[in-house]
Amino acid sequence: KQWYQRRVPITAGEQAEKQARQQEMKNNLLTAILDQKARARLNTIAQVKPERAQKVEMMLINMHQRRQIMGQVGEAELIKMLEEISKTEPKGSKVNFDRRRVTLDSDSD
């Protein structure tokens, strides 16, 4: 006999539940990896630059899985990681304001 697995489309509710479970597992792992101050700093960064925070989170999780992290990561170590990441990221576009001064000429009256 052959067993066939029937494919059933995943509903939106099941997908949301799966994402919530994954997010909870990630948060629990990050809580174990980071001390309280480092976790607070990462949360602050996530509010301003979510893509950078996600990079750091994935980097921390990967390092933890490869056993490159012993103990909890403190705020100073997290800052070093952020500095290393910012060195590798391309610089964002800069906006320069060219303020041209309008001179008032009293002779033209």
ABEGO torsion letter per residue (X at the ends): XBBBBBBBBBBAAAAAAAAAAAAAAAAAAAAAABBAAAAAAAAAAAAABAAAAAAAAAAAAAAAAAGABBEBBBAAAAAAAAAAAAAABBBBBBBBBBBBBBBBBAAAX
